[in-house]
Amino acid sequence: MTAGAAAPGGTAVGGSSGSPPPGAGPADGRQQPGPAGEPAVLLLPPAPRGWRAALAAGVFPPMLLGFTASALANRLVFAGWALAAAIGYTLLLRGIWAREGRPRRRAGWAALWLGLAFAAFAGLVLRHHEILDLGYRALLWPVYAAALTRPLTWWVVAAVLAVGGGLLLATGRHEAP
C-alpha cells in the first residue's frame, strides 16, 4: 500500500486524515471526550492545591517592579530582569513542587530564589541609579520615595528574603509532608 492510500478501515495510511491520532488531544490540559458512554479523560493532571497562588505571589511582584522600573528609567534591562526572575521562579516552583512535600521547604526555596533575583535587581539599580531616580521624580513625583531608587534598599530586601528562605529551609526539615 502506498502513502496516502486508504486502509481497510477507510483511513489514510501515512497521510493526514484530518483527525488527530487516538489518544491525542489538546495540549492545554482540557478534557477530551471519551468514546460513547465513557467519562472524559483528563489529559494533564490538575494543578496541586496552592500552586497557582504560589505562582502568582512569586511572578507578579518582580514583573510589576521590573516593568515599572523599565518605564521610569527608560532601560530595557529592567524588563529583562523581570522576565528572567519570573521564568526562573516558575521553573523553580515547578521543580520544587514535584520534589518537596513540605510546604515550608517549598517556601524556603522560593524565598531564596527571590532573594537572588532582588540582589540582581539591586545591581541593576546600582548601575542605573541616576536615570531611574530622574524618571521616578519626573513621572511619579506625587509618590516619590528616594529609598526606592537606592541600591541599599534592594540589597536589604534581597538579604531579608535570603535569610527568611534559609530559616524556612532549616525549620522545614522536621515538618511532616
Backbone torsions as a table, in degrees:
resi	resn	phi	psi	omega
1	MET	NA	140.9	-177.7
2	THR	-93.3	162.3	178.7
3	ALA	-62.8	133.1	178.5
4	GLY	90.5	-7.8	178.8
5	ALA	-77.8	153.6	-177.7
6	ALA	-76.5	134.2	176.1
7	ALA	-85.9	168.6	-178.4
8	PRO	-54.5	-27.4	179.6
9	GLY	-82.8	-4.5	179.5
10	GLY	95.5	4.2	177.9
11	THR	-104.2	155.0	-178.2
12	ALA	-77.0	142.4	177.5
13	VAL	-99.1	125.9	177.3
14	GLY	76.4	-6.4	179.1
15	GLY	-111.8	-173.4	-180.0
16	SER	-104.3	123.0	179.8
17	SER	-93.1	-1.7	178.5
18	GLY	92.8	-10.9	178.6
19	SER	-117.1	149.3	-178.6
20	PRO	-70.0	158.7	177.9
21	PRO	-64.5	159.2	-179.9
22	PRO	-58.1	137.5	179.8
23	GLY	87.2	-14.5	178.9
24	ALA	-84.8	146.3	179.7
25	GLY	-155.7	-169.3	-179.2
26	PRO	-63.1	144.0	-176.8
27	ALA	-84.5	1.5	-176.7
28	ASP	-96.4	10.1	174.7
29	GLY	87.7	4.1	178.0
30	ARG	-67.3	161.3	179.0
31	GLN	-81.0	140.2	178.1
32	GLN	-106.1	128.5	-179.2
33	PRO	-63.5	136.7	178.5
34	GLY	-82.1	179.1	176.4
35	PRO	-58.7	163.0	-176.1
36	ALA	-50.2	127.9	177.0
37	GLY	86.9	-8.0	179.3
38	GLU	-103.3	149.4	178.9
39	PRO	-69.1	162.7	-179.9
40	ALA	-67.5	151.7	-179.8
41	VAL	-103.9	127.6	177.9
42	LEU	-84.0	121.1	-174.3
43	LEU	-76.7	-37.7	177.1
44	LEU	-122.0	145.4	179.0
45	PRO	-66.8	150.2	178.0
46	PRO	-66.6	155.6	179.2
47	ALA	-66.1	139.3	178.8
48	PRO	-62.8	157.7	-179.4
49	ARG	-60.7	129.1	178.1
50	GLY	89.7	-9.3	-176.0
51	TRP	-66.5	-44.4	-178.2
52	ARG	-66.2	-38.6	177.8
53	ALA	-65.3	-41.7	178.1
54	ALA	-65.1	-37.9	178.2
55	LEU	-64.5	-47.3	-179.8
56	ALA	-63.7	-39.5	-178.2
57	ALA	-67.1	-27.3	-178.6
58	GLY	-98.7	-16.5	-176.8
59	VAL	-98.5	-43.9	-173.8
60	PHE	-66.6	-43.2	179.3
61	PRO	-59.7	-47.8	177.2
62	PRO	-63.8	-36.6	179.4
63	MET	-64.7	-46.0	179.5
64	LEU	-63.1	-45.6	179.4
65	LEU	-64.6	-46.4	-177.2
66	GLY	-65.3	-44.6	-179.2
67	PHE	-71.7	-33.8	175.9
68	THR	-66.5	-45.3	178.7
69	ALA	-63.9	-36.3	177.9
70	SER	-63.1	-40.9	178.7
71	ALA	-69.9	-40.6	-178.3
72	LEU	-70.0	-40.5	-176.2
73	ALA	-91.9	-9.4	-176.0
74	ASN	55.7	43.3	179.1
75	ARG	-129.6	121.5	-178.3
76	LEU	-69.3	-17.8	-177.4
77	VAL	-62.6	-30.1	178.1
78	PHE	-69.4	-38.7	176.2
79	ALA	-66.9	-37.9	176.0
80	GLY	-63.2	-39.9	176.0
81	TRP	-61.4	-43.6	-179.4
82	ALA	-60.6	-44.0	179.3
83	LEU	-65.1	-43.6	179.7
84	ALA	-64.1	-41.8	179.5
85	ALA	-65.0	-42.7	-178.5
86	ALA	-69.5	-42.6	179.7
87	ILE	-67.2	-43.7	177.6
88	GLY	-61.1	-41.8	178.8
89	TYR	-64.1	-42.6	-179.6
90	THR	-62.9	-45.1	178.7
91	LEU	-65.1	-42.3	177.6
92	LEU	-62.9	-45.1	-179.1
93	LEU	-61.0	-41.6	178.1
94	ARG	-61.1	-44.3	-179.8
95	GLY	-68.1	-44.4	-177.3
96	ILE	-73.4	-28.2	179.2
97	TRP	-68.5	-33.1	179.8
98	ALA	-77.2	-28.2	-173.2
99	ARG	-104.8	-27.5	-175.8
100	GLU	-105.5	120.8	177.6
101	GLY	-91.5	-8.7	-176.7
102	ARG	-96.9	120.5	-178.1
103	PRO	-58.4	-37.7	-180.0
104	ARG	-64.5	-40.2	-179.9
105	ARG	-68.8	-37.2	176.1
106	ARG	-62.0	-45.0	178.8
107	ALA	-64.3	-36.2	179.1
108	GLY	-63.8	-45.8	178.3
109	TRP	-63.7	-39.9	179.0
110	ALA	-64.5	-42.0	179.2
111	ALA	-66.0	-37.7	176.5
112	LEU	-62.7	-42.3	178.3
113	TRP	-62.7	-45.4	-179.6
114	LEU	-65.4	-33.9	174.7
115	GLY	-61.6	-43.7	176.7
116	LEU	-63.3	-42.3	-179.6
117	ALA	-64.4	-41.4	-179.7
118	PHE	-73.3	-26.0	172.8
119	ALA	-65.9	-39.9	175.9
120	ALA	-64.9	-38.7	177.4
121	PHE	-63.4	-39.3	177.8
122	ALA	-61.6	-37.9	176.0
123	GLY	-63.3	-38.8	177.1
124	LEU	-67.6	-40.4	178.2
125	VAL	-64.2	-38.4	177.4
126	LEU	-60.2	-42.4	-177.8
127	ARG	-73.9	-37.1	-174.9
128	HIS	-114.3	29.3	-175.3
129	HIS	-56.3	-49.4	-173.4
130	GLU	-62.9	-46.5	-177.9
131	ILE	-71.1	-33.0	176.8
132	LEU	-66.1	-43.5	179.0
133	ASP	-63.9	-43.1	179.0
134	LEU	-63.1	-43.3	178.9
135	GLY	-65.1	-38.8	178.8
136	TYR	-64.9	-44.7	179.0
137	ARG	-64.7	-37.2	-177.3
138	ALA	-74.3	-41.3	-172.5
139	LEU	-97.1	-32.4	-177.0
140	LEU	-121.8	40.4	-176.3
141	TRP	-58.0	-31.2	179.8
142	PRO	-66.5	-25.0	-178.1
143	VAL	-118.3	27.7	-177.2
144	TYR	-67.0	131.2	173.0
145	ALA	-135.4	113.1	-175.0
146	ALA	-58.5	-29.3	-178.2
147	ALA	-62.1	-28.5	-177.9
148	LEU	-72.3	-15.1	178.5
149	THR	-107.2	10.2	178.0
150	ARG	-98.9	135.0	179.2
151	PRO	-60.9	-32.8	-178.8
152	LEU	-57.6	-38.7	178.8
153	THR	-57.4	-45.3	-176.2
154	TRP	-76.8	-27.6	172.6
155	TRP	-65.6	-39.9	178.8
156	VAL	-65.5	-43.6	177.1
157	VAL	-59.0	-44.8	179.6
158	ALA	-62.5	-42.8	-179.2
159	ALA	-65.8	-42.3	179.0
160	VAL	-62.4	-43.7	178.1
161	LEU	-64.1	-42.3	-179.2
162	ALA	-66.7	-44.4	179.0
163	VAL	-65.4	-43.5	177.5
164	GLY	-61.4	-41.9	177.8
165	GLY	-63.3	-41.7	177.4
166	GLY	-63.0	-41.4	178.1
167	LEU	-65.4	-40.8	177.7
168	LEU	-64.0	-39.3	177.5
169	LEU	-65.5	-42.4	-178.2
170	ALA	-67.6	-42.7	-178.1
171	THR	-80.6	-17.7	-179.1
172	GLY	-82.7	-7.6	-178.8
173	ARG	-60.7	-36.0	-174.6
174	HIS	-100.3	5.4	179.7
175	GLU	-77.4	142.0	177.7
176	ALA	-74.1	139.7	-179.4
177	PRO	-65.5	NA	NA
